[in-house]
Amino acid sequence: MNQQSNLPAAEAITLPQPYLLFLGDNREPGYAKTAYGLRDWAGDLCIGEYKLDDQTTTTGLPQLTPAEAAAKGAKSMVIGVANSGGFIPPSWIAGLVEALEAGLDLISGMHMRLADLPELREPAERLGRRLIDIRTPPRNIPIGTGRKRTGKRLLAVGTDCALGKKYTALAIARGFKARGIDADFRATGQTGIMIAGGGIPMDAVVADFSAGAAEILSPDAAPDHWDVIEGQGSLFHPAYAGVSLGLLHGSQPDVIVVCHEAGREHVLGHPGYVLPSLQETIDLHLRLGSRTNPAIRCGGISLNTSKLSAEEADALCASESERLGLPVADPVRGGPAFERLLDNCLA
Amino acid sequence: MNQQSNLPAAEAITLPQPYLLFLGDNREPGYAKTAYGLRDWAGDLCIGEYKLDDQTTTTGLPQLTPAEAAAKGAKSMVIGVANSGGFIPPSWIAGLVEALEAGLDLISGMHMRLADLPELREPAERLGRRLIDIRTPPRNIPIGTGRKRTGKRLLAVGTDCALGKKYTALAIARGFKARGIDADFRATGQTGIMIAGGGIPMDAVVADFSAGAAEILSPDAAPDHWDVIEGQGSLFHPAYAGVSLGLLHGSQPDVIVVCHEAGREHVLGHPGYVLPSLQETIDLHLRLGSRTNPAIRCGGISLNTSKLSAEEADALCASESERLGLPVADPVRGGPAFERLLDNCLA
């Protein structure tokens, strides 16, 4: 097990904002998820979009060159599109360098690191701009201490990966704020970090430091402040459960919200692994989470009902709520069920 | 969550053997733990020791210069001592370079990387020798698959860190071999890796790859072959539980042996954290471990009784065995209780 070093402890990543969104020459809306997520959840931080040609997908935000965006106050350009290989194609380089020359830092969540491309590193160094790779965690993350921190915390957990934990945490943080509650969304994945303007990429942290990373992600706060933390992976996932447990222990949540997709029966990509029941999922999180916060409780269920009609979704949320004795809502659909979920999280 | 790359999947580290043990100019036996561990558990792989002066602590092995050791077949020199800062003092450099010049690779488990020292990197490059830092995990570890592997596996787990998991796994592997069973000790920490001549430093693996690392550590094997795997951390530890869960899931143990130190009541260094009971520890491991191996069972308890007299230790093992309905033994003391533990693991 690792020792703590004598260097000052790390803090979570913080990003220069507001953003210009870079869409490259992408034709495929499915690859522009990051740009759409930023538009939907951090629209006030997005000054505009920059496309390399007319056929490129659009977010509907104003089209600006890097120089125009900088004149309007933009501090960075975010790569808002992915491609299947996770790399930066040669056709993007001139546009990325143009942003550096206009005074913007570059932000990327892709697998290929910006700093590994000499065509970008050289102008960035010459111009004094930053190349920020969101997948690179901060240096010198401390070992977890297990010390109870002040303030309130909610963690979105799940029966599986990729079923709405980020969306749920964002919607709950937004719902809390709408009620006048002092709340922060705390991001643990690439897109979430861009939306929040900071956070820690939990999946890229060395395993010994997982809980410590979660601890610095949601530091001591005022007694009535809420951190609403994006979950990662699942305690039931054959590859990622360790990340989920480190995040659960380090987050010390007072409240968990369990996320699930209606109809999903197996772990995504692992057909041999049946998903746990909602009750099993609640029980295991409360048992393990009570190690660092004995007062942990379940606030309710966030059900992704995107494959159902509105009527089917309402009926399912109502019957599941009756069965489990907890609020069950789809935050995308909102409405009274979601308000009841918020009520119970705050109860 | 990370994607798999297209590069060939990693394999566990393998080390050039036999070893010459380097003791530097160390005066403090407590700092020579690695050298003593290698002498005790891999004595047939240790050709001798190399000390910089007469006051240096000794393992009792033949004293050889690097050239003499190389002539006797040594392939590498292992740094067998630590110091409080985890760094390599200037007084060692000439001796380390002497080993490179004699044709030996260098192996270190220290925090400071050998390859970061120009005084070593330059001669190693010039002479074509390897500088092997055990704390650096292999590149390109795959994401866990959860696929059930052939062969049998035993994992030493614990109520806490630093109470005998490595020793327990080594003793069980040795006990299995003494019965003619085909068994391998699988190492997950620095000293264990040197003893085994290979393994994976689980604490240094990026969290998303913990289970995948455990999977490649104990690959498919013959149906009656046993991998006896060194555990790390504890599911109840506020900092390290994520590592322990990734290792549990990826190891897919058929049998766990729970390690505990008699009299320890709190997590080492975390006085606010009471240790779980043995029954709680067994239950949680079986519940979580059953996710990747539904046939998981507990083979017994390995009790570190180093602070007790022989009579007290025997009485405690007997009463705990009666209470839990499982074999309880201290592998350091061996004897019939330990043979019963081996019996039950193989049952």
Interface residues (C-beta under 8 A of the other chain):
Chain A: M1 N2 Q3 G86 H111 I143 G144 T145 G146 R147 C161 M202 D203 A204 V205 V206 A207 D208 S210 A211 G212 Q232 G233 L235 F236 P238 A239 Y240 A241 G242 V243 S244 L245 G246 L247 H249 V267 H270 G272 Y273 L284 R287 L288 R291 T292
Chain B: M1 N2 Q3 S5 G86 H111 I143 G144 T145 G146 R147 C161 M202 D203 A204 V205 V206 A207 D208 S210 A211 G212 Q232 G233 L235 F236 P238 A239 Y240 A241 G242 V243 S244 L245 G246 L247 H249 V267 H270 G272 Y273 L284 R287 L288 R291 T292
